[in-house]
Amino acid sequence: MAKKIKKIPEDHPFYHDTWKLLKNYRDVAWNLELSNLDLQAEFRAEFGSSDHKSVDILTSAGSEITNTRLESFERSLQRSRKMMNLLDSAIQLMRSHHKKGELYYWILYYTYLSPQEYTNYREILHALEVHFPPMSRRTYYSYREEAISTLSNVQKSWRSFICNQMPATLLSTVQTYFCHNREFRPAS
């Protein structure tokens, strides 16, 4: 009888993207913090204020401030924050609604999300003992795979919901842009 070979999460196409997001979570969170500090420093150097939201005040006062590089940097940070917020929301949804959500949350937290990266599975298992009875290495890896799979399902359902809503939203955005953009001249 042939032995069934089980794919590890990073090789499995079903949750490859979710695994990559989780694997890079600490780095992305750290880079977002640093980028935000960089943006504030650049804004302070350019405009004399550390609050980058005061651009609205300066522009409403009639000043012509156009720094597309800083604006682009701010938009990029906002997109990255939204992505992180979506992932955090998916994790919280799984934690609060799935029957093993609390267990999955703590496994993902100690494995991928905590600010301190644990060096091996033994440290993670020791940290998990604060919340749950001791478990074996095999059980930990099995639950980790289930947690990633469950999180991947949540994200895929959100993606399909967002994609189903996208055509109407996109059409509305395009119409609003073209109807209110002064450079746009409809063909006569």
C-alpha positions in Angstrom: 0.0 0.0 0.0 1.4 3.4 -1.0 2.1 5.8 1.8 0.2 9.1 1.6 2.6 12.0 1.5 1.3 15.1 3.3 2.3 18.5 1.9 3.7 21.0 4.3 1.9 24.4 4.5 4.5 26.3 2.5 4.2 23.9 -0.4 0.4 23.5 -0.4 -1.2 25.7 -3.1 -4.4 26.0 -1.1 -2.9 28.1 1.7 0.4 29.2 0.2 -0.5 32.9 0.2 -1.8 32.8 3.8 1.3 31.1 5.0 3.5 33.7 3.2 1.5 36.5 4.8 1.9 35.0 8.2 5.5 34.2 7.7 6.2 37.9 6.9 3.8 39.4 9.4 6.5 40.5 11.9 8.7 42.1 9.2 5.7 43.9 7.7 4.5 45.2 11.0 8.0 46.4 11.9 8.5 48.0 8.5 5.2 49.8 8.7 6.2 51.3 12.1 9.6 52.4 10.7 8.0 53.7 7.5 5.5 55.7 9.5 8.4 57.3 11.5 10.3 58.0 8.3 7.2 59.7 6.8 6.8 61.8 9.9 10.4 62.8 9.8 10.3 63.8 6.2 7.1 65.7 6.7 8.6 67.5 9.7 11.7 68.4 7.5 9.5 69.6 4.6 6.7 71.4 6.4 7.9 72.0 10.0 5.3 69.8 11.6 5.5 66.2 12.7 1.8 65.6 12.0 1.4 64.6 8.4 -2.3 65.1 8.6 -1.8 68.9 8.9 -1.3 69.0 5.2 -5.1 69.3 5.0 -4.9 72.4 7.2 -2.2 74.0 5.1 -3.9 73.3 1.8 -7.2 74.5 3.1 -5.5 77.8 4.1 -4.6 78.4 0.5 -1.1 77.2 0.5 -0.1 75.3 -2.7 1.6 72.2 -1.2 2.2 69.5 -3.7 4.6 66.9 -2.7 3.6 63.9 -4.7 6.4 61.7 -3.3 5.1 62.2 0.3 1.5 61.7 -0.8 2.4 58.6 -2.7 4.3 57.3 0.3 1.4 58.0 2.6 -1.1 56.2 0.2 1.3 53.2 0.1 1.4 53.1 3.9 -2.4 53.3 4.1 -2.7 50.3 1.6 -0.2 48.3 3.7 -2.1 49.1 6.9 -5.4 48.1 5.3 -3.8 44.7 4.3 -2.6 44.2 7.8 -5.9 45.2 9.3 -7.7 42.7 7.0 -5.4 39.9 8.1 -5.9 40.9 11.8 -9.7 41.0 11.3 -9.7 37.6 9.7 -7.6 36.2 12.6 -10.0 37.8 15.1 -13.0 36.4 13.2 -11.5 32.9 13.3 -10.7 33.3 17.0 -14.2 34.4 18.0 -16.3 32.2 15.7 -14.5 28.9 15.0 -14.9 26.1 17.5 -11.2 25.8 17.9 -10.6 29.5 17.3 -8.9 30.3 20.6 -6.4 27.4 20.2 -5.8 28.4 16.6 -5.3 32.0 17.5 -2.6 31.3 20.1 -0.8 28.8 17.8 -0.7 31.5 15.1 0.2 34.2 17.6 3.2 32.4 19.1 4.3 31.0 15.7 3.9 34.1 13.5 2.3 37.2 15.1 4.0 37.9 18.4 6.6 40.6 18.4 9.1 38.1 19.8 10.0 35.4 17.4 10.5 32.0 19.0 13.5 30.0 17.8 11.9 26.6 17.7 8.7 24.6 18.2 9.7 23.7 21.8 9.6 27.4 22.9 6.2 27.8 21.2 4.9 24.7 22.9 6.1 26.0 26.3 4.4 29.4 25.6 1.2 27.6 24.7 1.2 25.7 28.0 0.1 29.0 29.6 -3.2 28.7 27.8 -3.7 25.0 27.1 -2.6 21.6 28.4 0.7 20.4 27.1 0.7 19.0 23.5 3.0 16.9 21.5 5.1 18.3 18.6 2.9 16.3 16.1 -0.3 17.7 17.6 1.2 21.3 17.4 2.0 20.9 13.7 -1.3 19.3 13.0 -3.2 22.2 14.7 -0.9 24.8 13.0 -1.9 23.4 9.6 -5.6 23.4 10.5 -5.2 27.0 11.8 -3.6 28.2 8.5 -6.2 26.3 6.5 -9.1 27.8 8.5 -7.6 31.3 8.1 -7.1 30.7 4.4 -10.8 29.8 4.1 -11.8 33.0 5.9 -9.6 35.1 3.6 -10.9 33.3 0.4 -14.5 33.9 1.4 -13.7 37.6 2.0 -11.9 37.8 -1.4 -14.9 36.3 -3.2 -17.3 38.7 -1.4 -15.1 41.7 -2.2 -14.7 40.5 -5.9 -18.5 40.1 -6.2 -19.0 43.7 -4.9 -16.1 45.1 -7.0 -17.9 45.6 -10.4 -20.6 47.9 -9.0 -18.1 49.7 -6.8 -15.6 50.1 -9.6 -18.2 51.3 -12.0 -19.4 53.9 -9.4 -15.8 55.0 -8.8 -15.1 55.4 -12.5 -18.3 57.3 -13.1 -17.6 59.6 -10.2 -14.1 60.2 -11.4 -15.1 61.0 -14.9 -18.1 63.1 -14.0 -16.1 65.3 -11.6 -12.8 65.4 -13.3 -12.4 68.7 -15.2 -9.9 67.4 -17.7 -12.3 64.8 -18.9 -14.3 65.9 -21.9 -16.9 63.4 -23.1 -16.9 62.7 -26.8 -19.6 64.6 -28.7 
